[in-house]
């Protein structure tokens, strides 16, 4: 699952929104709650409206203003979400977010997974709206 959108804001401004865990549920309708810090090696508890499950994600990569990767799961079933920010010559930024699922259980449960595309599109739209607020 992948989404990309151009945002009229700097990578620094967008990064500040993406990494302020306590503030994310205020502007992001796809996240109900985040416990923990979005920082290298940290583990977060993430709640979302489309699931009753609390996701326990680990921050695997933390490259300020550029790239954020977190993961949840094991060899049986694992999701890895990669967020990237690419500055453009006009001062805007391309935000991209991708989630890749792997694991030996994937073929057995893939049909029961929800369609994440609308959720990703809403996440990107919420981020754009917040980052472009004056």
ROBA-695723 format. One record per residue: residue in three letters; y, z, x of N, C-alpha, C in turn; residue number from 0. Coordinates in steps of 0.1 Angstrom, whole numbers. Atoms other than C-alpha are relative to their C-alpha. Layout:
<patis>
pati resn->ALA	ny->Y	nz->Z	nx->X	cay->Y	caz->Z	cax->X	cy->Y	cz->Z	cx->X	resi->NUM .
...
</patis>
This chain:
<patis>
pati resn->UNK	ny->-12	nz->0	nx->9	cay->0	caz->0	cax->0	cy->12	cz->0	cx->9	resi->0 .
pati resn->UNK	ny->-12	nz->1	nx->-9	cay->34	caz->-10	cax->15	cy->12	cz->-3	cx->-9	resi->1 .
pati resn->UNK	ny->-13	nz->3	nx->7	cay->70	caz->-11	cax->3	cy->11	cz->-1	cx->11	resi->2 .
pati resn->UNK	ny->-12	nz->1	nx->-10	cay->102	caz->-21	cax->22	cy->12	cz->-3	cx->-9	resi->3 .
pati resn->UNK	ny->-13	nz->1	nx->7	cay->138	caz->-20	cax->11	cy->11	cz->1	cx->10	resi->4 .
pati resn->UNK	ny->-12	nz->-2	nx->-8	cay->172	caz->-25	cax->27	cy->9	cz->10	cx->-6	resi->5 .
pati resn->UNK	ny->-9	nz->-11	nx->4	cay->195	caz->5	cax->25	cy->13	cz->-1	cx->8	resi->6 .
pati resn->UNK	ny->-13	nz->1	nx->-6	cay->232	caz->4	cax->32	cy->4	cz->14	cx->5	resi->7 .
pati resn->UNK	ny->-2	nz->-13	nx->-7	cay->231	caz->35	cax->55	cy->-6	cz->-1	cx->14	resi->8 .
pati resn->UNK	ny->5	nz->0	nx->-14	cay->224	caz->43	cax->91	cy->-14	cz->6	cx->0	resi->9 .
pati resn->UNK	ny->13	nz->-7	nx->-1	cay->189	caz->53	cax->103	cy->2	cz->15	cx->1	resi->10 .
pati resn->UNK	ny->-2	nz->-14	nx->-2	cay->203	caz->87	cax->112	cy->2	cz->7	cx->-14	resi->11 .
pati resn->UNK	ny->-3	nz->-6	nx->13	cay->215	caz->93	cax->76	cy->-13	cz->0	cx->-8	resi->12 .
pati resn->UNK	ny->12	nz->1	nx->8	cay->182	caz->81	cax->61	cy->-11	cz->10	cx->6	resi->13 .
pati resn->UNK	ny->9	nz->-10	nx->-7	cay->162	caz->102	cax->87	cy->3	cz->14	cx->-5	resi->14 .
pati resn->UNK	ny->-4	nz->-14	nx->4	cay->181	caz->133	cax->77	cy->-5	cz->3	cx->-14	resi->15 .
pati resn->UNK	ny->5	nz->-2	nx->13	cay->171	caz->128	cax->41	cy->-16	cz->1	cx->0	resi->16 .
pati resn->UNK	ny->15	nz->1	nx->0	cay->134	caz->120	cax->49	cy->-6	cz->13	cx->7	resi->17 .
pati resn->UNK	ny->6	nz->-11	nx->-8	cay->130	caz->151	cax->72	cy->5	cz->13	cx->-4	resi->18 .
pati resn->UNK	ny->-5	nz->-13	nx->5	cay->148	caz->178	cax->52	cy->-10	cz->3	cx->-12	resi->19 .
pati resn->UNK	ny->11	nz->-2	nx->9	cay->116	caz->190	cax->34	cy->5	cz->7	cx->-13	resi->20 .
pati resn->UNK	ny->-5	nz->-8	nx->11	cay->134	caz->216	cax->12	cy->8	cz->-9	cx->-10	resi->21 .
pati resn->UNK	ny->-9	nz->8	nx->9	cay->158	caz->189	cax->-2	cy->-7	cz->-12	cx->-6	resi->22 .
pati resn->UNK	ny->6	nz->13	nx->5	cay->134	caz->160	cax->-8	cy->-3	cz->1	cx->-15	resi->23 .
pati resn->UNK	ny->2	nz->0	nx->14	cay->124	caz->171	cax->-43	cy->12	cz->-2	cx->-9	resi->24 .
pati resn->UNK	ny->-13	nz->2	nx->8	cay->161	caz->171	cax->-54	cy->3	cz->-15	cx->-2	resi->25 .
pati resn->UNK	ny->-3	nz->14	nx->2	cay->165	caz->134	cax->-48	cy->-11	cz->-9	cx->-2	resi->26 .
pati resn->UNK	ny->11	nz->8	nx->0	cay->130	caz->121	cax->-48	cy->-9	cz->3	cx->-12	resi->27 .
pati resn->UNK	ny->8	nz->-3	nx->13	cay->113	caz->119	cax->-83	cy->-15	cz->-1	cx->2	resi->28 .
pati resn->UNK	ny->15	nz->1	nx->-2	cay->79	caz->112	cax->-67	cy->-6	cz->12	cx->7	resi->29 .
pati resn->UNK	ny->4	nz->-12	nx->-7	cay->78	caz->146	cax->-50	cy->4	cz->12	cx->-8	resi->30 .
pati resn->UNK	ny->-3	nz->-12	nx->8	cay->76	caz->179	cax->-69	cy->4	cz->11	cx->10	resi->31 .
pati resn->UNK	ny->-2	nz->-11	nx->-9	cay->75	caz->203	cax->-39	cy->-5	cz->-3	cx->14	resi->32 .
pati resn->UNK	ny->6	nz->0	nx->-14	cay->71	caz->204	cax->-1	cy->2	cz->14	cx->6	resi->33 .
pati resn->UNK	ny->-1	nz->-13	nx->-8	cay->63	caz->236	cax->18	cy->-2	cz->-4	cx->14	resi->34 .
pati resn->UNK	ny->2	nz->2	nx->-14	cay->67	caz->236	cax->55	cy->12	cz->-8	cx->6	resi->35 .
pati resn->UNK	ny->-10	nz->8	nx->-7	cay->88	caz->217	cax->81	cy->-5	cz->-14	cx->3	resi->36 .
pati resn->UNK	ny->3	nz->13	nx->-4	cay->88	caz->180	cax->87	cy->4	cz->-1	cx->15	resi->37 .
pati resn->UNK	ny->-3	nz->-1	nx->-15	cay->85	caz->183	cax->125	cy->-13	cz->-3	cx->7	resi->38 .
pati resn->UNK	ny->13	nz->3	nx->-7	cay->60	caz->173	cax->152	cy->-11	cz->10	cx->-1	resi->39 .
pati resn->UNK	ny->11	nz->-8	nx->1	cay->26	caz->187	cax->147	cy->-1	cz->10	cx->-12	resi->40 .
pati resn->UNK	ny->0	nz->-10	nx->11	cay->35	caz->207	cax->116	cy->-9	cz->-5	cx->-12	resi->41 .
pati resn->UNK	ny->8	nz->3	nx->12	cay->13	caz->209	cax->85	cy->9	cz->4	cx->-12	resi->42 .
pati resn->UNK	ny->-7	nz->-1	nx->12	cay->29	caz->205	cax->51	cy->-9	cz->1	cx->-12	resi->43 .
pati resn->UNK	ny->7	nz->1	nx->13	cay->18	caz->212	cax->15	cy->10	cz->-8	cx->-9	resi->44 .
pati resn->UNK	ny->-8	nz->10	nx->8	cay->30	caz->184	cax->-7	cy->-6	cz->-1	cx->-14	resi->45 .
pati resn->UNK	ny->4	nz->2	nx->14	cay->29	caz->183	cax->-45	cy->7	cz->-12	cx->-6	resi->46 .
pati resn->UNK	ny->-6	nz->12	nx->6	cay->35	caz->151	cax->-65	cy->-4	cz->0	cx->-15	resi->47 .
pati resn->UNK	ny->2	nz->1	nx->14	cay->38	caz->144	cax->-102	cy->-13	cz->-7	cx->-5	resi->48 .
pati resn->UNK	ny->11	nz->8	nx->4	cay->9	caz->119	cax->-103	cy->-14	cz->7	cx->3	resi->49 .
pati resn->UNK	ny->12	nz->-7	nx->-3	cay->-17	caz->145	cax->-91	cy->1	cz->15	cx->-1	resi->50 .
pati resn->UNK	ny->-1	nz->-14	nx->0	cay->-26	caz->181	cax->-97	cy->-4	cz->6	cx->14	resi->51 .
pati resn->UNK	ny->4	nz->-4	nx->-13	cay->-39	caz->183	cax->-61	cy->12	cz->3	cx->9	resi->52 .
pati resn->UNK	ny->-10	nz->-2	nx->-11	cay->-18	caz->198	cax->-33	cy->-5	cz->-7	cx->12	resi->53 .
pati resn->UNK	ny->4	nz->7	nx->-13	cay->-19	caz->175	cax->-3	cy->4	cz->8	cx->12	resi->54 .
pati resn->UNK	ny->-3	nz->-7	nx->-13	cay->-21	caz->191	cax->31	cy->1	cz->-10	cx->11	resi->55 .
pati resn->UNK	ny->-2	nz->11	nx->-9	cay->-6	caz->166	cax->54	cy->5	cz->6	cx->14	resi->56 .
pati resn->UNK	ny->-4	nz->-4	nx->-14	cay->-1	caz->169	cax->92	cy->10	cz->-11	cx->5	resi->57 .
pati resn->UNK	ny->-9	nz->9	nx->-6	cay->29	caz->153	cax->109	cy->-6	cz->-4	cx->14	resi->58 .
pati resn->UNK	ny->7	nz->5	nx->-12	cay->12	caz->131	cax->136	cy->10	cz->-6	cx->10	resi->59 .
pati resn->UNK	ny->-10	nz->7	nx->-9	cay->42	caz->111	cax->149	cy->14	cz->3	cx->-6	resi->60 .
pati resn->UNK	ny->-14	nz->-4	nx->4	cay->79	caz->121	cax->148	cy->9	cz->-6	cx->10	resi->61 .
pati resn->UNK	ny->-9	nz->7	nx->-9	cay->102	caz->96	cax->165	cy->13	cz->-1	cx->-8	resi->62 .
pati resn->UNK	ny->-12	nz->-1	nx->7	cay->137	caz->105	cax->153	cy->7	cz->-13	cx->-3	resi->63 .
pati resn->UNK	ny->-8	nz->12	nx->5	cay->156	caz->78	cax->133	cy->-8	cz->-13	cx->1	resi->64 .
pati resn->UNK	ny->8	nz->12	nx->-2	cay->126	caz->54	cax->139	cy->-13	cz->0	cx->-8	resi->65 .
pati resn->UNK	ny->14	nz->0	nx->5	cay->91	caz->64	cax->128	cy->-5	cz->14	cx->-3	resi->66 .
pati resn->UNK	ny->7	nz->-13	nx->4	cay->73	caz->92	cax->110	cy->-13	cz->-4	cx->-6	resi->67 .
pati resn->UNK	ny->13	nz->2	nx->4	cay->36	caz->93	cax->105	cy->-6	cz->14	cx->-4	resi->68 .
pati resn->UNK	ny->8	nz->-12	nx->4	cay->16	caz->119	cax->85	cy->-13	cz->-4	cx->-6	resi->69 .
pati resn->UNK	ny->13	nz->3	nx->5	cay->-20	caz->121	cax->75	cy->-6	cz->12	cx->-7	resi->70 .
pati resn->UNK	ny->7	nz->-10	nx->8	cay->-43	caz->139	cax->52	cy->-15	cz->-5	cx->-2	resi->71 .
pati resn->UNK	ny->14	nz->4	nx->2	cay->-81	caz->140	cax->50	cy->-9	cz->2	cx->12	resi->72 .
pati resn->UNK	ny->10	nz->-1	nx->-11	cay->-111	caz->136	cax->73	cy->-7	cz->-13	cx->1	resi->73 .
pati resn->UNK	ny->8	nz->13	nx->-2	cay->-137	caz->110	cax->83	cy->-6	cz->-5	cx->-13	resi->74 .
pati resn->UNK	ny->5	nz->4	nx->13	cay->-150	caz->110	cax->48	cy->10	cz->-9	cx->-8	resi->75 .
pati resn->UNK	ny->-11	nz->7	nx->7	cay->-116	caz->99	cax->33	cy->13	cz->5	cx->6	resi->76 .
pati resn->UNK	ny->-13	nz->-4	nx->-7	cay->-83	caz->98	cax->51	cy->11	cz->-10	cx->-4	resi->77 .
pati resn->UNK	ny->-12	nz->8	nx->2	cay->-48	caz->86	cax->42	cy->10	cz->2	cx->11	resi->78 .
pati resn->UNK	ny->-11	nz->-1	nx->-11	cay->-22	caz->78	cax->69	cy->12	cz->-7	cx->-5	resi->79 .
pati resn->UNK	ny->-13	nz->6	nx->5	cay->14	caz->72	cax->58	cy->9	cz->-1	cx->12	resi->80 .
pati resn->UNK	ny->-9	nz->3	nx->-11	cay->37	caz->55	cax->82	cy->14	cz->-4	cx->-6	resi->81 .
pati resn->UNK	ny->-14	nz->3	nx->5	cay->75	caz->54	cax->75	cy->7	cz->-5	cx->12	resi->82 .
pati resn->UNK	ny->-8	nz->5	nx->-11	cay->97	caz->32	cax->97	cy->14	cz->-3	cx->-5	resi->83 .
pati resn->UNK	ny->-14	nz->3	nx->2	cay->134	caz->27	cax->99	cy->5	cz->-10	cx->11	resi->84 .
pati resn->UNK	ny->-4	nz->10	nx->-10	cay->148	caz->-5	cax->115	cy->15	cz->-4	cx->-3	resi->85 .
pati resn->UNK	ny->-14	nz->3	nx->2	cay->186	caz->-9	cax->120	cy->2	cz->-15	cx->-1	resi->86 .
pati resn->UNK	ny->-3	nz->14	nx->1	cay->201	caz->-42	cax->110	cy->14	cz->-2	cx->6	resi->87 .
pati resn->UNK	ny->-12	nz->3	nx->-7	cay->231	caz->-59	cax->126	cy->12	cz->2	cx->-10	resi->88 .
pati resn->UNK	ny->-11	nz->-3	nx->9	cay->252	caz->-54	cax->94	cy->3	cz->15	cx->-3	resi->89 .
pati resn->UNK	ny->-2	nz->-15	nx->1	cay->249	caz->-16	cax->97	cy->-9	cz->6	cx->-10	resi->90 .
pati resn->UNK	ny->10	nz->-5	nx->10	cay->222	caz->-13	cax->70	cy->-13	cz->3	cx->8	resi->91 .
pati resn->UNK	ny->13	nz->-3	nx->-5	cay->186	caz->-2	cax->76	cy->-11	cz->-5	cx->-9	resi->92 .
pati resn->UNK	ny->12	nz->3	nx->8	cay->153	caz->-15	cax->65	cy->-10	cz->12	cx->1	resi->93 .
pati resn->UNK	ny->10	nz->-11	nx->1	cay->131	caz->13	cax->53	cy->-13	cz->-6	cx->-5	resi->94 .
pati resn->UNK	ny->13	nz->5	nx->3	cay->94	caz->6	cax->52	cy->-10	cz->12	cx->-1	resi->95 .
pati resn->UNK	ny->10	nz->-11	nx->1	cay->65	caz->29	cax->41	cy->-13	cz->-7	cx->-4	resi->96 .
pati resn->UNK	ny->14	nz->6	nx->1	cay->28	caz->21	cax->43	cy->-10	cz->11	cx->0	resi->97 .
pati resn->UNK	ny->11	nz->-10	nx->0	cay->-3	caz->41	cax->34	cy->-13	cz->-8	cx->2	resi->98 .
pati resn->UNK	ny->13	nz->7	nx->-3	cay->-37	caz->31	cax->48	cy->-11	cz->11	cx->-2	resi->99 .
pati resn->UNK	ny->12	nz->-9	nx->3	cay->-69	caz->47	cax->35	cy->-12	cz->-5	cx->7	resi->100 .
pati resn->UNK	ny->13	nz->3	nx->-7	cay->-101	caz->48	cax->55	cy->-10	cz->11	cx->-3	resi->101 .
pati resn->UNK	ny->11	nz->-10	nx->1	cay->-134	caz->67	cax->56	cy->-12	cz->-6	cx->-7	resi->102 .
pati resn->UNK	ny->13	nz->5	nx->5	cay->-170	caz->62	cax->47	cy->-1	cz->2	cx->-15	resi->103 .
pati resn->UNK	ny->0	nz->-2	nx->15	cay->-163	caz->75	cax->11	cy->9	cz->-10	cx->-7	resi->104 .
pati resn->UNK	ny->-10	nz->9	nx->6	cay->-136	caz->49	cax->5	cy->-7	cz->-10	cx->-10	resi->105 .
pati resn->UNK	ny->5	nz->9	nx->10	cay->-159	caz->23	cax->-11	cy->-5	cz->6	cx->-13	resi->106 .
pati resn->UNK	ny->5	nz->-7	nx->12	cay->-173	caz->49	cax->-35	cy->12	cz->5	cx->-9	resi->107 .
pati resn->UNK	ny->-11	nz->-5	nx->9	cay->-139	caz->62	cax->-47	cy->12	cz->-9	cx->-1	resi->108 .
pati resn->UNK	ny->-12	nz->9	nx->0	cay->-115	caz->33	cax->-42	cy->4	cz->-4	cx->-15	resi->109 .
pati resn->UNK	ny->-4	nz->4	nx->13	cay->-117	caz->23	cax->-79	cy->6	cz->12	cx->-8	resi->110 .
pati resn->UNK	ny->-6	nz->-12	nx->7	cay->-107	caz->59	cax->-90	cy->14	cz->3	cx->5	resi->111 .
pati resn->UNK	ny->-13	nz->-2	nx->-5	cay->-76	caz->58	cax->-69	cy->11	cz->-6	cx->-9	resi->112 .
pati resn->UNK	ny->-11	nz->6	nx->8	cay->-43	caz->53	cax->-88	cy->7	cz->-11	cx->7	resi->113 .
pati resn->UNK	ny->-8	nz->11	nx->-6	cay->-21	caz->23	cax->-82	cy->13	cz->7	cx->6	resi->114 .
pati resn->UNK	ny->-11	nz->-7	nx->-7	cay->3	caz->37	cax->-56	cy->13	cz->-9	cx->1	resi->115 .
pati resn->UNK	ny->-11	nz->9	nx->-2	cay->26	caz->6	cax->-56	cy->12	cz->5	cx->-8	resi->116 .
pati resn->UNK	ny->-12	nz->-4	nx->8	cay->49	caz->18	cax->-85	cy->6	cz->13	cx->6	resi->117 .
pati resn->UNK	ny->-5	nz->-13	nx->-6	cay->51	caz->53	cax->-68	cy->8	cz->-3	cx->12	resi->118 .
pati resn->UNK	ny->-7	nz->4	nx->-12	cay->61	caz->37	cax->-35	cy->13	cz->-6	cx->-3	resi->119 .
pati resn->UNK	ny->-13	nz->7	nx->3	cay->87	caz->15	cax->-51	cy->10	cz->10	cx->-6	resi->120 .
pati resn->UNK	ny->-9	nz->-10	nx->5	cay->102	caz->45	cax->-69	cy->5	cz->9	cx->11	resi->121 .
pati resn->UNK	ny->-4	nz->-8	nx->-12	cay->102	caz->65	cax->-37	cy->11	cz->-7	cx->8	resi->122 .
pati resn->UNK	ny->-10	nz->8	nx->-7	cay->121	caz->37	cax->-20	cy->13	cz->-1	cx->-7	resi->123 .
pati resn->UNK	ny->-12	nz->1	nx->8	cay->145	caz->33	cax->-49	cy->8	cz->13	cx->0	resi->124 .
pati resn->UNK	ny->-7	nz->-14	nx->-1	cay->153	caz->71	cax->-49	cy->6	cz->2	cx->13	resi->125 .
pati resn->UNK	ny->-6	nz->-2	nx->-13	cay->159	caz->71	cax->-12	cy->12	cz->-9	cx->2	resi->126 .
pati resn->UNK	ny->-12	nz->9	nx->-1	cay->182	caz->41	cax->-14	cy->12	cz->5	cx->-8	resi->127 .
pati resn->UNK	ny->-11	nz->-5	nx->8	cay->202	caz->56	cax->-42	cy->7	cz->12	cx->7	resi->128 .
pati resn->UNK	ny->-5	nz->-12	nx->-6	cay->206	caz->89	cax->-24	cy->7	cz->-3	cx->13	resi->129 .
pati resn->UNK	ny->-6	nz->3	nx->-13	cay->214	caz->74	cax->10	cy->13	cz->-8	cx->-1	resi->130 .
pati resn->UNK	ny->-12	nz->8	nx->2	cay->240	caz->50	cax->-4	cy->11	cz->8	cx->-8	resi->131 .
pati resn->UNK	ny->-10	nz->-7	nx->7	cay->258	caz->77	cax->-24	cy->12	cz->3	cx->10	resi->132 .
pati resn->UNK	ny->-12	nz->-2	nx->-9	cay->294	caz->81	cax->-11	cy->3	cz->15	cx->2	resi->133 .
</patis>
